[in-house]
Amino acid sequence: MKNLQKWVLALVMLLGFTAQGKGAEIFKNDDLDLSLGGRIQVVGDVELFTQDLFRDHVRLFLWDEEDRLFTSGNFQGYKWNFEVAFGGEAINSSNNQLNLLDASVDIPLIPDMISIKLGQFKVPGNLESAQYEGNLLFAEKSPIFNLFFNQGYDTGLSLYGHLGNLDGQGGLVQGGPDVVQRYLPEVINFPTPIFLRLGFNDGINDDPFHPMETGFVKPDKTAFAVHGTGYYAADSNAGHSEDLGLGGGYLATFNANSQYGNVLISSVFNPYLGGAGVAPVKANYYQAGLDFQLRAPMSDTTFTLQGQAMIGHYDMTVPSQSATLNGSSQGTIMGVNSGLLVGKVYNINIGGGEVIASIGDKPWELAGRFAMVIPDVAMKGSWTPINAAGVKQAVKYSSIFTDSSPIYELTIPSITWHMNNDAKLVAETMFMINTPVVHSDDGLYSIAEMPGSANSGVGGPDSRVALVPAGRMMFQLQY
């Protein structure tokens, strides 16, 4: 029996599978507490695109959204979390497989007060992107809010803890997850990417790196928390790209719920990324926001309310005419002479907010979500027009969002049925309002759901659609 236990433990460690707070306990003694689990999540989606001239207006999708294995545990006071993604979440880059999510250890400095988290973990840049995918009230995170403000996973270290009702997390990260050694910064700008989250917390007892929308212990009194968050990076030359572009480059690989990056650090949306070569990058990137959480007992059920407001900023100073921007030099961006001036600062600014409310407890929960994002017209994408004879014309460049009018998402109602402790079914109706779409040669694509289509290759300029309604159903098994 002892040999079997050793082989099970060795197998788990070698596979590198880890999890967040949920899983079946498979071994426990005075020194070691080991749990192993997984999550399967499938989403069905029906959408109505009445403006599409090529495809049927009714779209049907079936997404195998998550296939994960994880483990967590405690060894002599040192906690660890590992989580790995397969299927559609596993990104194949030119250098390595990008599917490791969480691989971290928590080292206690002052027991039950201050700890260090070391390894790869979800950066707490804002409440929405930090919330754990296994404990959502919806089929997925807000497509538009996550597209613009996601922080995702990164490798680094963080000091976190609490003093009475005050709590916080702060640390530094390298700027890109699963980065191989050759991409270490060659020209370093300080500070390296840093984050900070501080606030007042009266009764919200979630893992601070994985807050929840549902699945927490039912409160017996009102619990409340408010936090301010910030993330800042002075961009650095790294390999053939730059530090910020390493994580954001994976954004276009699948959907807006990417585990990595957002529009400001994606070359699909940010035309100023790509500074490399002999000219050092002169750029800054930050996010800042304020969020709150409220959980309260209501008769024999539970009421929750949470919200946040966020801003994002990127600026670049042209260091010299020898600078290379997205492969183009001599004062050009994306192949177009833009009149860039040496020493001038170019900015992109975005803003947004989100509110989520729910009522219910197992087996039923009812929720609603409203999100808004204000984009920047400076975000540019490329497209290739086709003439009447079907011949491709010269590549053109235009604003991805056409203007800075707000983009909205309203998801109401979202109904969760907890079939048992491990399985749940979510049905919801989502309305995408004034949403940006791209015209491809075979129809319209929603940029919020398929960000890689913003550089569609062949088709037409991007535009806005007044309303795209969608119905979704999600099944999740998490054990």
N, C-alpha and C positions, 0 to 999 in steps of 0.2 A: 504494500500500500504506500509506503514511504517513497519507493522508487517511482511509482505511478505519479504521485504528487509532484516529484521533482521534474519528471518529463513533461507534465502539463505546464508547469511554471516555465520551464525552459522553452517550450514551444511558443507560448504566448510572447515571451520576451523576444524571441528570434523573429517572429512575424511582425512585431511592432504594432499590433492592433491596440488601440486604446479608446477609452470612452469618457463621457462626461456625466458623472453622478448617477447613472442608471445602468443596471446590468445585474446578472445573476451572480450571487456570491458563490464562488467555486472552491475557495480555500480560506481558512482563517485560523491563526494561532496567536500566541502572544506577540510575535514579531511581524507577521504578515497578514494583511487583509486584501484579497484579490477578487475582483469582479470582472466578468466578461459579458459583453452584450453586442447588440447590433441594431440597425434600423433600416427598414425598407419603406420607401415612400413613392407612391405612384399618383400622378395627377392627370385627370381628364379635363379638357378645356373646349368649350364651344364659343366662338366669337362671331360677331356680325360686322363685316366691312362693306357697307353699302356703296362706298366710293370706288371700289375696285373694278376696273374695266376688263380684267383678264380672267381672274379666278372667280369661282363661286363666292357669293357674298358671305355664306355661312362657312366658317372654318372649323374643322375638328382636329384636335391634337390629343395625343396620349404620350405623356412624358414619364419615363422611369427616372424620377428626379433625384432620388438618393438611394445609394446602396453602401452602407457603412458598417464597419466593424470597429469596436472600441473595447478598451479595458481601462480600469482605474483601480487604485488601491492605495495602501499605506504600508510602508515598510519602516518600522522603528521610528515613526513620527514623520517620515518623509512621504508626502503624497505625490502621486503621479497621475497624469492623464495622457492617453494616446487615442487618436481617432484617425482613421484612414478612409478615403472615399474611393469607390470603384465606379464602373459604368460611365455614364455621361459626365460625371463630375471629375473623372480622372483626365487631366490635361497632358497631352504628349507634346513637350517642347522639343526644340532641336538639341537640347543638352541632357534632359532628364525627364522623369515622370513626376508631374506636379499633382500628387494626390494625397500627400501627408498634410493633415490639418493640424491636429493638436499633438504635441510631443513635448511635454513639459513636466518639471518637477517643482514642488513647493517646499521650500526650506524654511523651517520656523526659526526666527530670530528671538522673538519674545513670544512664548506659547500663548495661543488664543488672542494675540494682539497684532504682531507684526511678522510678516513673512516675505520671502523672496521667491518669485516665480522665474524659472530659468528654462529656456528652450524655445520652442515654437508654440504660440498661443494666439488667441483672438485678441486683437488690439481693441481696447475699450474706447474707440474714438467717438462713438455715439451710441445711444441706447438701442436703436433699431438694428444696426449691424452687429452689435455685441450679443443680442438676444439669441438664445440657443435654438437651433432649427427643430429640435425635438419637442419644444414646448411652446409652439406658436398657436394662436387662435385662428389662423388663416391657412390657406393652402400653401402660401409662401410669403416671404416678406414683400413689402410694397415695391412693385417693379420700378416706379420712378424714384422713390426716395433712396432705395438701395443703389440704384444706378448712379446717383449723383454723390452720395455721401458714404458709401461702404468703405470700411477700413480693412476688414478681412483679417487674415492670419499673417503673422510675421515672426521672425526669430529675434530674440533679444532677452532682456531681463527687466523685471519690474519689482518695485518695492510696494507692498500693499498692506493695509491693516486698518484699525479703527481705534479711536479713543473716545469712549462714551458714544454719543450719537454722531460724532464726526468720523467720516471714513474717506478713504481715497486710494488711488493707484497711480503710480508714476514710474516711468522708466524710459529706456531707449531701445530701438530696434534697428535692424540693418537696412530696411527699406525694400525688401523683396523676399517672399517665402521660398523655401526650397532652392535657394540660389547656390549654384556650384562655385567652387573656389575661384575660378578664373574671373568671376564677376565682382570680386572685391574692389572697392573704389580705388582708382589709380590716381585721381586728383581729388583730394578730400576737401570738402567745405564743411565748416563747423557752424552750428552744432549738427551732429548726426541726427537722424529722425528721433524725435522725443514725443512723449505723450503724457498727459496729466488729467486725472479725473478726481475732483474733490467735491464733497457735499455733506449734507445733513441727512441722517438716516434714522428713522424711528420705526423699526420693526420689519423692514424688508431684508430677509435673511438669505437671499439667493447667493450663489457663487458670484462674486463681483465681476468675474470674467465671462460669465454665462447667465445674465439675468433672464427671467422667464415672463411670458405672457399668461401661461397656464401651467398647471402641474405642481404648483407650490403648495405648502401646507396651508390648509384653510385657516384664515386668521380668526381669532376670537375677539379682536378689537381692531380699530382702524390703524393701519400701518401706512407710513408716508415717507417719501424720500425725494430730495431735490439735489441735482448735481450739475456742476459745470464741467465741460470737457474741452480739451484742446490737443491738437497735434500739429507739429511743425517740423519741416525739413528744409535745410539748405541743400539744394540738389548738388550731386557730385558726378563727375565722369566715372564711368564704371564699364570696363570692357569696351564693347562696340556700341554701347548705348549710354544711358545715364541712370542714376540710382532710381529715380522716381518711375521711369519707364519700365523697369524690370517687372514690377508687380502688375501695373496697369495694362501691360501688353497682353495679358491673358484674359482681359475683360471680354474681348470679342469672341472668345472661343465657344461659349455656350450662351447663357442668358444673363439677365440683369441681376440674378441672385448669385452671381459669381462669388467665390470665396476670396477673390483677390481684386483689388483696384476699384477705381471709379472714373468718371469722365475726365477729371482734372489730371489724372496720371495715365491716361490712355491716348496713344497717338491717333486713334480713330477720331477723337473729339478735340484734343488739344494740339493745335498746329505748331506750337512752340516747343514741343518735346523733340528730342532726338539730337540735342547738341553733343557732339563727339569730336574726336580728332585732337588737333593741337590746341584748339581754343577751349579753355576751361568753361564749364557751364556756369552761368550767372543767373540762378533762378531760385525762387522761394515758393514754398507751398504750405498752406495751413488750413485747418478746419477748426472751428470753435462752435460751441453750442451750449444750450441749457435744457435740461430735461427734468421731468417729475414723474413719480409713480404713486398711486393711491390704491390701497386694497382695504375693503371694509365689509364686515358681515352685514347682511341685509335679510332680516328674518331668518329663514333656514337656508339662505343661499349666500353668494358672494358677489360684490360689486367691485369692478376695477376700472381705473381711469389712468391713462398715461399720455404724455405728450412731450414734444421737443421742438426746438427751433434751432436751425443750423445755418452757418455761412461757410463757404469755401472760397479760397483765393489762390491764384497762381500768378506770379509775375516773372518776367524774363528781361534781362538786360543784354543787348547784343554786344558781346565782348570785342569783336573785330569782324572785318569783312571776310575773314577766312573761316568763320564759324560755319558749321554744317547743321542745317535744320531739316530733319526728315529727309536726308539725302540730297538736299538742294543747298547751294552755297551762294555767295555774292549777293546777300540781301534779298533772298527769295524764301518764300514759304510754300511748300507743296507744289513747286514748279512755277509759281506765279510771282512776278516781280512786285513785291508788296511795299517797296520803298522803305524797308527797315533801316533805321539809322543807328550807327554805332553809338552806344552809350544811352540810347533811349530805352525807357521802361515800358513794356507791353504787359497788359493785365487781362485776366479773366476772373470774373466774380460771379458767384451763384449763391442763392439763398433758398431756404425751404423750411417746411414745418409739417408736423404730423400729430394727429390725435387718435387714440384708440380707447374704446369703452367696451365693457362686457358685463354681463350678468349671468349667473348660473353656477352650477357645480355638477359634479358627476351625477348622472350620466350625460346631462345636457348643458351646453353653454351657448349663449347668443352674444355676438360681437359685431362691432362696426368700426371702420377705419376711414379717416380722411387724410389725404396727403397732398401737399402742394410744393412745387419746385419752380423757381424763377431761373431760367437758363441765361446764358450770355451769347449774344449774337456773334461774338468773336470765334466761337467754336466752328470749325470748317471741316467739311467732308468732300470727297471727290466722287464724280460720276461720269459716265461715258455716254453721251447722247447718240441716238441712232436715227439716220435720215429715213425718208419714205421708202428707199430701196433696201432698207435693212442693213446699211453699211455703218459701221462704227465711226464716230467722229472723234475729234481731239478731246482729250480729258478736260473736264471743267471742274471748277472748285466753287463751292458756295457755302453759305451758313447752314449748318445742320438744323438749327432750330428756327430759321427764318426771321425771328424776332425774339424779344425778351418777355413776351407775354407769358403768364404762368401756365404751367401744366398741372392738371388735377387728376387725382384718383380717388374714387369713392367706392368702398367695398361694404355693402350692406344689403341684406343681412349675411353674416357668416354663422352657420350653425354647426356646432361640434357635438357629435354623439360618441361618447366613450363606450365602446362596445364591451371592453373589460379594462383591466389595469394596463394592458400592453397594446391594445389596438384601438384606433379611433377613426372616425369618418367625418370629414369636413365638407360641407356644401356651402357655396357662397355665390353672390352676384357682384361683379365688379364693373364699374363704369369708368372708362378712361376718357377724360374730357380735355378738349383742345390738345390732343395728344400728337406728338410728331410721328410722321411715317416717312418711309423712303419709297420712291417709285423705282422698282426693279423691272427688268424686261419680262417678268412673269407674274407681276402683281405688286400689291402693297405689303410692306412689312412694318410692324410696329417697332420703333426704335427702342421703346422702353422694355420690350420683351426680347428683342434680338438686336443688341447694340452693335454687333459686328456688321449689320446691314447698313449702318450709317455711311460706310464707304462701299456702296452697293456694286461697284464695278461697271454695270451696264444698266441704264434706265434713265431717270430724271432727277431733278432737284427735290430735296425734301420739302414737305409741307405739313400743315396741321389738319387734323380731322376733328370736327366738333365733338363727336361722340362715338366711341366704340364700346358697346356693351358685351359682357362676357359672363358665362356661367361656368363654374369650376366645381369639381369634386375631387377630394384627395383622400386616399387611404394610407394610413401609416401603421406599421407594426414596429414597435420598439420594445426590445426585451433586455 
